[in-house]
Amino acid sequence: MANANAPLLEMRNIKKDFFGNQVLSDINITLAEGEVLGLCGENGAGKSTLMKILFGMDVIRETGGYEGDILINGEKVTFNTPFDALAAGIGMVHQEFSLIPGFTATENILLNREPKKRNIVSEVFGDRLDTLNYNEMTGRAEAAIEKMGFHIDKDMVISDMPVGHKQFTEIARELSKDQLKLLILDEPTAVLTEKEAEALLASIRSMSEKGIAVIFITHRLHEILSVCDKVVVMRDGLVVADVPAASTSVSEISKWMVGRSVATAAKADIRDHSDAKTIMSIKRLWVDMPGETVRDVSLDVKEGEILGIGGLAGQGKLGIPNGIMGLYEAGGTVEFDGKTIPLNSPRKCLDSSLAFVSEDRRGVGLLLDESLEWNVAFPAMQVQNKFLKNYLGGLIKWRDEKAIREVTERYIDELQIKCTGSKQKAKELSGGNQQKVCLAKAFALEPKFLFVSEPTRGIDVGAKALVLEALRQFNRESGVTVVMISSELEELRSICDRIAIVSGGKIAGILPASDPSEDFGMLMVSMVK
Amino acid sequence: MKKDNKIFTFLRDNSVPIMFVIICAVCIPVSGFSYGYLLNEIVTRMGRNIFLILALLIPIMSGMGLNFGMTLGAMAGEIALILVSDWQIWGIPGVVLAMILSIPISILLGAFCGKILNMAKGREMITSYIISFFMNGIYQLVVLYMMGSIIPIKHFSVKLPRGYGIRNTVSLLNMRQCLDNLLAVRVDGVKIPVLTFLIIGVLCVFIVWFRKTKLGQDMRAVGQDMNVARDAGINVERTRIISIVMSTVLAGFGMVIYLQNMGNIATYSSHSQIGMFCIAALLVGGASVDKASIGNVFLGVILFHTMFIVAPKAGAQITGDSMIGEYFRVFVSYAVITVALIMYETKKRKHKSAAAQQLQAAQNEEAAK
């Protein structure tokens, strides 16, 4: 019943919510055979969720499915697993590599689809004992590489390959599937060198000539303009623009990406600290944090300010605090208050009155199985010998339970942490309240300098406002310098004095928070790697 | 400079075998054994042990590490041999029957072990080690109380005088070295058990062939990255269970070969150390937790057992105390396993920090421009 006139792919009124939190509303996208669609949007705009729906990923079904229809060639389809999507001719190249490191390119391209030969043993014990047909494997791999139009060594083992070639191996794997009609590329150029990225664009063009439609997700907007037929821009779960690529420009797209309908957010009381002394000076910092690599970052933080660090996901903004605080391997120099802070040593950082609220609440931030009292007091106890009673001249130290309870209750009050009492276990709290406990923990250290990483990720609006307000108060009342890292530009603009934008692992620029969103948007995509 | 680097890398990657070559080279002259005797002993031990150690290769291939699951296969082999000797079926027919009998027991134990190891991914080595202790308890229950009372055991040479349970030692005198002696050839006074070596050869060919099958390819894929393999549609859990079952079945055969060479079963202890010694031998041959080849097996057996033969004598010659050598061999087995595990971890760490070094280098390069 395939309708010849129907587009290859049609998504109608797609809606999706995660436990009441609407992430996609009324998405309509159509795609014809051989068409290249550029999909862009800020983090959290809903791109990935939309692609996960299209690809039938488990997480969608586990969180209650989606609303709306997906039509392939005019026929409604439901994908329960990625294998259904594959069978329907949809291929996807994910951001994380899905390759077997010790296998050659050929073996990876044909993983679990190897051509086989029957033999006597397999006649008896079943077809898993068929031997592999190496000649045909080579042939098919060569054909797929040919189709891709970028040459990679089919006999090279993946672990020896430069990272760009791994990406091409993945693409070749999708192309080796005969039924492939639609290929989704999720930020494929993020790991490529400029030359390889060029080659990839050329290969996308040649795929499209062969009738394969491509959905191309990238933060490099000029790539979209050079290769795509049309551009779809998403923001806050909505399609804000769906236009032919020829009729738009980089600045227009970046405006769509970050522009808010309510352009008020920038806060009123921006302070200028350019005369204040430099409290932290970061020079030539690199951090090896997987997925958030930092390259050659130099940055001065002024005393008493709130500095925001923003940027798109994977560009390295999270790597900066994690590297300085010693959680990931780092190099370069960091001076704090005139003294050099040794890197790769979390304890030294804490001793110098730095504190860090990690984006990884459950992993790094909290002792999930312990009470709130413990969570709040633990670092202060460990690092600063607070909340301890000394006996025998400090030989024996006992916890000062009373002081611990008092301080915990104070923070429960101040931050309005919703809990049954200071003895409740941290894991029993909701995400927003857990975040507040993380803050209380950092506040209890009474630091001079506070890193806060993604403090509002995954918490509801009310809690968000509270957390931000608590940070602002902490800054204003105790004069603590705060560096806040967040993916949400508007949030940064609402609280920070200055905002540094990280792009491609480097600082792309620092602007006062009062500058228009579009300027930040341009910085975000300026050096994307 | 680059060549030096290569030599250094070679030395580092092969440090364990090289250490053993040196130990052997020192101990052989000190022990004063004649080369004929030594060669004879080594060839015998190769025939005895290689099949068992080859059984370890398949779990390593599927990423389940150095797996003590083979101890379960060894138990299956022993139970089969006890039954066969009770039925008084000797010689080659006895060996073949024991092997066949061990198959269902091995499959059962292997599937059980594989199921549990699927729940303990990444901790296969310690989990399988503890399973082998647990199964040892079940084995003793079966052999000590159920055999003779529930499972019919007739022959007085096998059964304990009290009427049930198996004697401490079951003699296999009537099938002793029957595989080894058939087709045996003597070269310069060294007895070569041709048939046993042929069987080992067939297993080697099988393993090489198996790597090229779909199942072998799947196992290698699962071994390197379970998630990727699963995303590609490979049934990871099933593949891992098959791998353990194959290993236990082969270990069952290996144990039968081992015991027919020894000529008796130490009912309650034969299997208890076999896993340890096999794993140590494999590691001495240069294998690691995630990589092992047939070459490692052969080299390992030769080096490990040469040390076994000469160390006690050499120790006695030097210190005048023969116990020192006995102490040394047990000590070395554990030490080798520990060292291999540590080296595996450091290698992984080094790999990780290499990424950071690259980043630093790239930044310096850029600055130089």
Contacts between the chains, C-beta under 8 A, distances in Angstrom:
chain1	res1	chain2	res2	distance
A	82	B	231	7.4
A	83	B	233	6.2
A	98	B	227	7.7
A	98	B	228	4.9
A	98	B	231	5.5
A	98	B	232	7.7
A	99	B	225	7.8
A	99	B	228	6.4
A	100	B	220	7.7
A	100	B	221	5.1
A	100	B	224	4.8
A	100	B	225	5.4
A	100	B	228	5.6
A	100	B	229	7.2
A	101	B	224	5.7
A	101	B	225	6.7
A	102	B	220	7.3
A	102	B	224	4.9
A	103	B	220	7.4
A	103	B	221	7.0
A	103	B	224	7.2
A	107	B	217	7.3
A	111	B	221	6.4
A	111	B	228	7.6
A	111	B	229	7.7
A	111	B	232	4.5
A	112	B	218	7.2
A	112	B	221	7.4
A	112	B	229	7.5
A	112	B	232	4.1
A	112	B	233	5.0
A	112	B	234	5.2
A	114	B	214	6.4
A	114	B	217	6.3
A	116	B	214	5.6
A	122	B	213	7.6
A	127	B	214	7.1
A	128	B	213	7.2
A	128	B	214	5.1
A	128	B	215	4.2
A	128	B	218	7.2
A	129	B	213	5.0
A	129	B	214	7.0
A	129	B	215	5.8
A	130	B	213	6.4
A	130	B	214	5.1
A	131	B	209	7.3
A	131	B	212	5.1
A	131	B	213	5.3
A	131	B	214	7.7
A	132	B	212	5.6
A	132	B	213	7.0
A	132	B	214	6.4
A	132	B	217	5.9
A	134	B	212	7.9
A	284	B	363	7.0
A	284	B	367	7.7
A	286	B	356	8.0
A	286	B	359	5.1
A	286	B	360	6.0
A	286	B	363	5.3
A	288	B	355	5.6
A	288	B	356	3.9
A	288	B	359	5.4
A	293	B	359	6.7
A	295	B	359	7.1
A	295	B	362	7.5
A	295	B	363	6.0
A	296	B	363	5.0
A	296	B	366	6.8
A	296	B	367	7.5
A	329	B	353	6.5
A	329	B	356	4.2
A	330	B	356	8.0
A	331	B	356	7.4
A	331	B	359	7.8
A	331	B	360	5.0
A	331	B	363	7.9
